[in-house]
């Protein structure tokens, strides 16, 4: 029996497993394993650690009250960077690291404000990535603007842990409410019991005056400068996701108090459910009952950890099956690339090979310069034979680490194998207690199915590679240090496999932008004979095959390190095959940041979950950023390969529709449903910005609200103005990046992709409506036949003058005639106009509209967001934001003053 579309959508929205390996767990109502990591660029300051402790201690009590006695913070680790001085109280981390921390403390990029926020771009109920506080926020007094820091922490924790969204909207701070039959203006908030005034604060020459807001004569909304100023003293206790800074606010909005009409992200993403409803569905809530008879939780305990020098040991399979498909040579090529181009200087590096037994090839060697590489690469295996004992290899890796007086805790093992081993589980307990992080690379379809258990239990990464020439290079390139130092991180600019005919030639280009260029390598590999190579930099300097250093171990690869800093611009290359038969070539280009003070543009990718069971859809996520700021306007393409070598290419979108939560946030997404059988799948993302289309956004989502002011004893007291950003976006030069998104596992899928359509069109999430004359004009992004792919067959549009009619009884709402509306390709912008039959002239009118999409298999999408169209007729004797109504106001001296003052403003 095939599940219905509603079941499938619930699977996609609420049952997606987490891919980030968090150490946090809930035990007897207390959160354990919370990590706060300080960025290496942050100046050492004892006050910072004290502020973090005070914030979380305060947050624990507030969280306990807000969760009705269910949750508090039991223990927290504060991870300081290696750049700080050593102290006796600093312990050694185990699997705690900067890039897996729940909270990071780092300076903002480009100094654009200190607003606390949570990187949260997934679906409703899904966990976020991290909370970001700046040192300045933690060390200065922000009480009036944000409230106590502990309250801010709980606001952000709700984003991070439970996947709820903000209940305010800075882009739409007011809306027209139709509750109780009154078309009244309301501030976007939850709950509506929060009282205050709507004012404009105008400042000139150091003097500020507040006045009442004017209404726009077309929309009926307040003018853009209008702000909601709350009363400092309130009688309602909610909601934390609106204004946690109000002293009365100690709860989340519930079903009874939730403002379903407000045009905020919580309503859009969570289908108008309250934040408490979403929290109640979380695993945390299901596993924790209120602590009876306890007024306050015990205070949290804190551990101080200091990041350690990176320790990496390669554990490589050399069993007989590695002779197949040139696996041994390809493994050696990738291992050599990892050692010479990816691993950071000053790292400790070891090598183990194994078949039915393990051999230590190199104990830990400190990588200081290029002369250290041959000592290790010389010991890469040249022959493959024997059986497969994965545990022997892992235990030898532990021995390499401990023999050099290093702890296995926090050390990394990169385990590559293509074989099966029925004894692999025998070392799971030892691995679990070692504290080591194991990254796994499964090579070929027969690699042990238990490999992923090793990476999951240790917080490591997981990769899959088959016959694709670039797959192993991409996997190794994706294993970088987790210290938070982007200046030391190796980045891929190119990773391309080419098939070249006899006597054929292939030309290509590589972009080197101004954020990178240090430690730049061009690598060419081949399957038969070294090609002729011509490489030219943007200034015309030419490098030839003789400039490329051939591998001494006959690994069929040649490498060129560009001296100094690589020239910015477009590099061109030409590869000519002089072999008598066609062959496959591969070009890989890696680099690092040009400057330690200017962060490079970085691309990362992952799936919404590590495992999926058909027919549950998955979501592909790619993040493109510079510093902490999103990069917009890039062309992002995902390549997903199944075990049967079938490849699916998806263009990812940042359009705020389908799987994408927010438009223009630098998160590019798409649904994935093209399953080709069971087993492992790999993900790779190519990112390009050409023709000056990319730009850097200076805005962040999911953040605590900056309160503009408050009213006390009837007097409006304004806070210092929020630092304004003059330009919301700045141009970004052209660039290119390649990123591996690791692997995921699928079960229950029919082989060969031969499955009927079992997916509905995706939900329309960006429906907008407005009156144009007596007609309502609708716009939205077209969904697809299968979620966000292809074309839907028809649209169903219904309308009502009552919000709850569409929310609770959609099928009985008025049907709009859509006979002339033909759905366009998914991702296209749709436009539709109609005249409501019940429109009354000469009177303000408000309509609510919802749309569904239907595909040719008869599956119907869930209801869209509820759009509102308002036809506003200004009342007589009113002054609007567009100026006074001249026909209704006598031209008295008072009227002239109003007109004159408005013109001056």
Number of C-alpha atoms within 10 A of each C-alpha: 3 11 11 13 19 15 13 19 21 12 15 20 21 15 16 24 16 16 17 20 17 17 16 16 12 18 13 15 22 20 19 20 19 21 25 28 28 30 22 20 16 17 15 15 11 8 12 19 19 12 17 21 19 16 19 25 22 20 24 27 23 23 26 24 18 22 18 14 22 21 27 28 25 22 18 21 21 24 27 27 25 15 14 15 10 12 10 6 10 16 16 16 21 20 20 28 26 24 19 22 25 24 24 22 25 21 23 18 15 11 7 14 18 18 19 24 24 24 19 25 26 23 22 25 25 24 24 25 23 22 23 24 23 20 21 17 18 21 15 9 13 15 10 17 20 21 20 19 24 22 28 24 25 26 31 31 23 23 30 25 21 24 25 33 30 25 27 23 18 10 9 14 20 24 21 22 19 21 12 8 9 9 17 13 16 19 25 24 27 28 25 16 15 23 17 18 17 20 20 20 18 12 10 7 5 5 7 10 10 14 11 13 22 23 21 18 21 16 18 22 24 25 19 16 11 20 22 22 21 21 20 20 16 16 12 16 20 27 30 27 30 24 28 28 25 25 15 17 21 22 20 26 23 19 14 8 17 24 22 21 22 27 26 23 21 24 24 20 21 20 18 21 20 24 30 20 16 20 21 13 13 17 11 19 18 10 12 16 14 15 16 8 7 10 11 14 22 14 15 21 13 17 14 18 24 24 25 18 14 19 24 25 26 24 29 27 31 29 23 17 21 24 14 11 12 12 22 24 22 23 24 21 24 20 21 23 22 22 21 18 22 25 23 18 16 14 17 22 25 22 25 29 26 28 24 17 16 23 15 17 21 19 20 22 20 16 18 13 10 10 8 15 17 13 12 18 22 13 15 23 19 13 12 18 15 14 18 27 22 31 22 21 26 27 17 22 29 21 16 24 25 14 12 12 9 17 17 22 19 25 24 25 27 23 25 25 28 26 24 17 19 12 12 19 16 11 15 14 9 14 21 13 12 18 21 24 27 29 24 26 26 25 23 22 19 15 18 19 17 13 24 23 16 23 22 19 16 24 22 22 24 27 29 27 28 24 16 11 23 21 25 26 25 25 27 23 24 23 21 16 22 15 22 20 16 23 18 22 22 25 26 25 26 23 20 15 18 15 15 20 17 14 13 15 16 14 11 13 14 19 21 24 22 19 22 27 22 22 20 25 23 19 21 24 25 21 17 15 18 21 22 14 19 17 21 16 20 15 11 10 10 14 16 14 18 12 15 17 13 19 15 12 16 11 20 20 26 23 19 20 19 17 10 10 15 22 19 16 17 17 20 17 18 16 22 18 25 18 16 11 13 17 20 16 25 19 20 22 23 25 25 25 25 21 15 14 12 17 19 23 24 22 25 19 23 23 25 26 18 22 19 20 13 16 22 23 21 25 20 24 24 27 21 25 21 20 17 19 20 22 28 26 21 24 18 25 21 26 16 22 24 27 21 17 15 15 16 16 13 18 14 23 25 25 20 19 25 26 30 25 23 20 15 19 25 27 30 31 31 25 23 22 21 19 25 23 22 20 18 25 27 25 27 23 25 22 23 18 21 15 8 13 15 21 20 22 22 20 14 16 16 23 21 27 24 18 23 19 20 22 17 12 8 10 9 19 14 17 13 11 12 12 10 9 11 7 8 11 16 12 14 21 16 20 24 22 25 29 26 26 27 24 28 23 19 20 15 14 20 15 12 14 13 12 14 9 16 17 27 28 29 30 25 25 26 21 20 18 22 19 22 14 9 14 16 20 17 19 16 20 24 31 33 27 28 26 26 26 21 18 24 29 19 20 21 18 19 19 23 21 19 17 21 15 16 21 17 10 9 18 10 12 19 17 14 17 13 14 9 7 15 13 22 18 18 23 19 14 13 18 13 13 16 15 15 15 10 10 15 11 10 10 12 15 18 21 22 21 27 23 23 20 29 24 24 14 15 15 20 25 28 19 20 21 24 25 22 27 22 21 24 19 15 19 13 11 13 16 21 20 18 13 16 19 18 14 9 12 15 12 12 9 9 11 15 14 12 14 17 11 10 13 9 6 6
